[in-house]
Amino acid sequence: MSQQELADRCELSVDQITNIECGKSFAGEVTIAMLAGAFRVHHLALFDYSQNDAFVKAGGLKWRASRKANTLHVSHRKAEITIRSRRPSGR
């Protein structure tokens, strides 16, 4: 199913679907209910992968989006500003 089709089924924007998928936005109860309805599964199936044998055999969730914001480090040198972004520790 494409993101556009899922967005249409849930009456959400494609940007919202993308942000949820990438871990940039969290879905509330209503959105979770709409997603479950679009996939025709019980809402708990969106969180419990133990019954999905193919998913578990494929390695499951190997990566999860961080809930911590990146830290910005800014240094000034004459007229230049250098901004570096570091990933949170633990990844």
Biotite code that builds the C-alpha atoms (Angstrom):
import biotite.structure as struc

atoms = struc.array([
    struc.Atom([0.000, 0.000, 0.000], chain_id="A", res_id=1, res_name="MET", atom_name="CA", element="C"),
    struc.Atom([1.417, 3.395, -0.896], chain_id="A", res_id=2, res_name="SER", atom_name="CA", element="C"),
    struc.Atom([1.627, 6.244, 1.581], chain_id="A", res_id=3, res_name="GLN", atom_name="CA", element="C"),
    struc.Atom([-0.917, 8.142, -0.527], chain_id="A", res_id=4, res_name="GLN", atom_name="CA", element="C"),
    struc.Atom([-3.402, 5.267, -0.383], chain_id="A", res_id=5, res_name="GLU", atom_name="CA", element="C"),
    struc.Atom([-2.906, 4.906, 3.372], chain_id="A", res_id=6, res_name="LEU", atom_name="CA", element="C"),
    struc.Atom([-3.327, 8.663, 3.846], chain_id="A", res_id=7, res_name="ALA", atom_name="CA", element="C"),
    struc.Atom([-6.549, 8.561, 1.818], chain_id="A", res_id=8, res_name="ASP", atom_name="CA", element="C"),
    struc.Atom([-7.915, 5.625, 3.830], chain_id="A", res_id=9, res_name="ARG", atom_name="CA", element="C"),
    struc.Atom([-7.084, 7.358, 7.130], chain_id="A", res_id=10, res_name="CYS", atom_name="CA", element="C"),
    struc.Atom([-8.062, 10.849, 5.975], chain_id="A", res_id=11, res_name="GLU", atom_name="CA", element="C"),
    struc.Atom([-4.591, 12.104, 6.882], chain_id="A", res_id=12, res_name="LEU", atom_name="CA", element="C"),
    struc.Atom([-1.997, 13.928, 4.805], chain_id="A", res_id=13, res_name="SER", atom_name="CA", element="C"),
    struc.Atom([0.892, 12.059, 3.195], chain_id="A", res_id=14, res_name="VAL", atom_name="CA", element="C"),
    struc.Atom([3.218, 14.256, 5.277], chain_id="A", res_id=15, res_name="ASP", atom_name="CA", element="C"),
    struc.Atom([1.560, 12.994, 8.475], chain_id="A", res_id=16, res_name="GLN", atom_name="CA", element="C"),
    struc.Atom([1.958, 9.380, 7.350], chain_id="A", res_id=17, res_name="ILE", atom_name="CA", element="C"),
    struc.Atom([5.617, 10.023, 6.460], chain_id="A", res_id=18, res_name="THR", atom_name="CA", element="C"),
    struc.Atom([6.326, 11.662, 9.821], chain_id="A", res_id=19, res_name="ASN", atom_name="CA", element="C"),
    struc.Atom([4.712, 8.794, 11.743], chain_id="A", res_id=20, res_name="ILE", atom_name="CA", element="C"),
    struc.Atom([6.606, 6.224, 9.669], chain_id="A", res_id=21, res_name="GLU", atom_name="CA", element="C"),
    struc.Atom([9.937, 8.004, 10.209], chain_id="A", res_id=22, res_name="CYS", atom_name="CA", element="C"),
    struc.Atom([9.378, 8.469, 13.933], chain_id="A", res_id=23, res_name="GLY", atom_name="CA", element="C"),
    struc.Atom([9.183, 12.262, 13.669], chain_id="A", res_id=24, res_name="LYS", atom_name="CA", element="C"),
    struc.Atom([5.594, 12.364, 14.867], chain_id="A", res_id=25, res_name="SER", atom_name="CA", element="C"),
    struc.Atom([3.667, 10.228, 17.316], chain_id="A", res_id=26, res_name="PHE", atom_name="CA", element="C"),
    struc.Atom([0.182, 8.935, 16.583], chain_id="A", res_id=27, res_name="ALA", atom_name="CA", element="C"),
    struc.Atom([-2.582, 9.480, 19.117], chain_id="A", res_id=28, res_name="GLY", atom_name="CA", element="C"),
    struc.Atom([-5.460, 7.106, 19.897], chain_id="A", res_id=29, res_name="GLU", atom_name="CA", element="C"),
    struc.Atom([-7.663, 8.344, 17.052], chain_id="A", res_id=30, res_name="VAL", atom_name="CA", element="C"),
    struc.Atom([-4.857, 8.109, 14.482], chain_id="A", res_id=31, res_name="THR", atom_name="CA", element="C"),
    struc.Atom([-3.922, 4.620, 15.691], chain_id="A", res_id=32, res_name="ILE", atom_name="CA", element="C"),
    struc.Atom([-7.555, 3.541, 15.326], chain_id="A", res_id=33, res_name="ALA", atom_name="CA", element="C"),
    struc.Atom([-7.638, 4.949, 11.774], chain_id="A", res_id=34, res_name="MET", atom_name="CA", element="C"),
    struc.Atom([-4.362, 3.184, 10.865], chain_id="A", res_id=35, res_name="LEU", atom_name="CA", element="C"),
    struc.Atom([-5.615, -0.118, 12.280], chain_id="A", res_id=36, res_name="ALA", atom_name="CA", element="C"),
    struc.Atom([-8.839, 0.275, 10.308], chain_id="A", res_id=37, res_name="GLY", atom_name="CA", element="C"),
    struc.Atom([-6.922, 0.989, 7.112], chain_id="A", res_id=38, res_name="ALA", atom_name="CA", element="C"),
    struc.Atom([-4.836, -2.159, 7.615], chain_id="A", res_id=39, res_name="PHE", atom_name="CA", element="C"),
    struc.Atom([-7.882, -4.141, 8.787], chain_id="A", res_id=40, res_name="ARG", atom_name="CA", element="C"),
    struc.Atom([-6.154, -5.265, 11.979], chain_id="A", res_id=41, res_name="VAL", atom_name="CA", element="C"),
    struc.Atom([-6.821, -4.818, 15.690], chain_id="A", res_id=42, res_name="HIS", atom_name="CA", element="C"),
    struc.Atom([-5.051, -1.706, 16.977], chain_id="A", res_id=43, res_name="HIS", atom_name="CA", element="C"),
    struc.Atom([-2.847, -3.803, 19.290], chain_id="A", res_id=44, res_name="LEU", atom_name="CA", element="C"),
    struc.Atom([-1.421, -5.557, 16.224], chain_id="A", res_id=45, res_name="ALA", atom_name="CA", element="C"),
    struc.Atom([0.352, -2.281, 15.413], chain_id="A", res_id=46, res_name="LEU", atom_name="CA", element="C"),
    struc.Atom([2.435, -2.704, 18.584], chain_id="A", res_id=47, res_name="PHE", atom_name="CA", element="C"),
    struc.Atom([2.746, -6.470, 19.138], chain_id="A", res_id=48, res_name="ASP", atom_name="CA", element="C"),
    struc.Atom([4.795, -8.245, 16.482], chain_id="A", res_id=49, res_name="TYR", atom_name="CA", element="C"),
    struc.Atom([5.036, -11.578, 18.302], chain_id="A", res_id=50, res_name="SER", atom_name="CA", element="C"),
    struc.Atom([2.337, -13.204, 16.133], chain_id="A", res_id=51, res_name="GLN", atom_name="CA", element="C"),
    struc.Atom([3.912, -11.988, 12.875], chain_id="A", res_id=52, res_name="ASN", atom_name="CA", element="C"),
    struc.Atom([6.241, -14.915, 12.157], chain_id="A", res_id=53, res_name="ASP", atom_name="CA", element="C"),
    struc.Atom([7.563, -13.508, 8.875], chain_id="A", res_id=54, res_name="ALA", atom_name="CA", element="C"),
    struc.Atom([8.481, -10.222, 10.583], chain_id="A", res_id=55, res_name="PHE", atom_name="CA", element="C"),
    struc.Atom([10.176, -11.938, 13.531], chain_id="A", res_id=56, res_name="VAL", atom_name="CA", element="C"),
    struc.Atom([12.142, -14.326, 11.246], chain_id="A", res_id=57, res_name="LYS", atom_name="CA", element="C"),
    struc.Atom([13.279, -11.359, 9.128], chain_id="A", res_id=58, res_name="ALA", atom_name="CA", element="C"),
    struc.Atom([14.919, -9.775, 12.173], chain_id="A", res_id=59, res_name="GLY", atom_name="CA", element="C"),
    struc.Atom([12.121, -7.623, 13.542], chain_id="A", res_id=60, res_name="GLY", atom_name="CA", element="C"),
    struc.Atom([12.793, -4.017, 14.371], chain_id="A", res_id=61, res_name="LEU", atom_name="CA", element="C"),
    struc.Atom([16.510, -3.524, 13.829], chain_id="A", res_id=62, res_name="LYS", atom_name="CA", element="C"),
    struc.Atom([16.326, 0.240, 14.130], chain_id="A", res_id=63, res_name="TRP", atom_name="CA", element="C"),
    struc.Atom([13.985, 2.544, 15.959], chain_id="A", res_id=64, res_name="ARG", atom_name="CA", element="C"),
    struc.Atom([13.801, 6.291, 15.551], chain_id="A", res_id=65, res_name="ALA", atom_name="CA", element="C"),
    struc.Atom([15.271, 8.157, 18.481], chain_id="A", res_id=66, res_name="SER", atom_name="CA", element="C"),
    struc.Atom([12.862, 10.085, 20.672], chain_id="A", res_id=67, res_name="ARG", atom_name="CA", element="C"),
    struc.Atom([15.693, 12.412, 21.698], chain_id="A", res_id=68, res_name="LYS", atom_name="CA", element="C"),
    struc.Atom([16.352, 15.586, 19.746], chain_id="A", res_id=69, res_name="ALA", atom_name="CA", element="C"),
    struc.Atom([19.748, 16.055, 18.153], chain_id="A", res_id=70, res_name="ASN", atom_name="CA", element="C"),
    struc.Atom([22.094, 18.417, 19.980], chain_id="A", res_id=71, res_name="THR", atom_name="CA", element="C"),
    struc.Atom([23.339, 21.420, 18.025], chain_id="A", res_id=72, res_name="LEU", atom_name="CA", element="C"),
    struc.Atom([26.875, 22.653, 18.634], chain_id="A", res_id=73, res_name="HIS", atom_name="CA", element="C"),
    struc.Atom([27.597, 26.165, 17.353], chain_id="A", res_id=74, res_name="VAL", atom_name="CA", element="C"),
    struc.Atom([31.041, 27.740, 17.162], chain_id="A", res_id=75, res_name="SER", atom_name="CA", element="C"),
    struc.Atom([31.893, 31.266, 15.993], chain_id="A", res_id=76, res_name="HIS", atom_name="CA", element="C"),
    struc.Atom([35.049, 32.101, 14.048], chain_id="A", res_id=77, res_name="ARG", atom_name="CA", element="C"),
    struc.Atom([35.255, 35.633, 12.717], chain_id="A", res_id=78, res_name="LYS", atom_name="CA", element="C"),
    struc.Atom([32.273, 35.963, 10.358], chain_id="A", res_id=79, res_name="ALA", atom_name="CA", element="C"),
    struc.Atom([31.665, 32.225, 9.946], chain_id="A", res_id=80, res_name="GLU", atom_name="CA", element="C"),
    struc.Atom([29.277, 30.089, 11.938], chain_id="A", res_id=81, res_name="ILE", atom_name="CA", element="C"),
    struc.Atom([29.733, 26.339, 11.917], chain_id="A", res_id=82, res_name="THR", atom_name="CA", element="C"),
    struc.Atom([26.833, 24.176, 13.040], chain_id="A", res_id=83, res_name="ILE", atom_name="CA", element="C"),
    struc.Atom([27.367, 20.480, 13.710], chain_id="A", res_id=84, res_name="ARG", atom_name="CA", element="C"),
    struc.Atom([24.656, 18.058, 14.668], chain_id="A", res_id=85, res_name="SER", atom_name="CA", element="C"),
    struc.Atom([25.517, 14.979, 16.709], chain_id="A", res_id=86, res_name="ARG", atom_name="CA", element="C"),
    struc.Atom([23.356, 11.915, 17.104], chain_id="A", res_id=87, res_name="ARG", atom_name="CA", element="C"),
    struc.Atom([22.338, 11.110, 20.644], chain_id="A", res_id=88, res_name="PRO", atom_name="CA", element="C"),
    struc.Atom([24.673, 8.661, 22.352], chain_id="A", res_id=89, res_name="SER", atom_name="CA", element="C"),
    struc.Atom([23.767, 5.011, 22.294], chain_id="A", res_id=90, res_name="GLY", atom_name="CA", element="C"),
    struc.Atom([23.457, 4.768, 18.514], chain_id="A", res_id=91, res_name="ARG", atom_name="CA", element="C"),
])
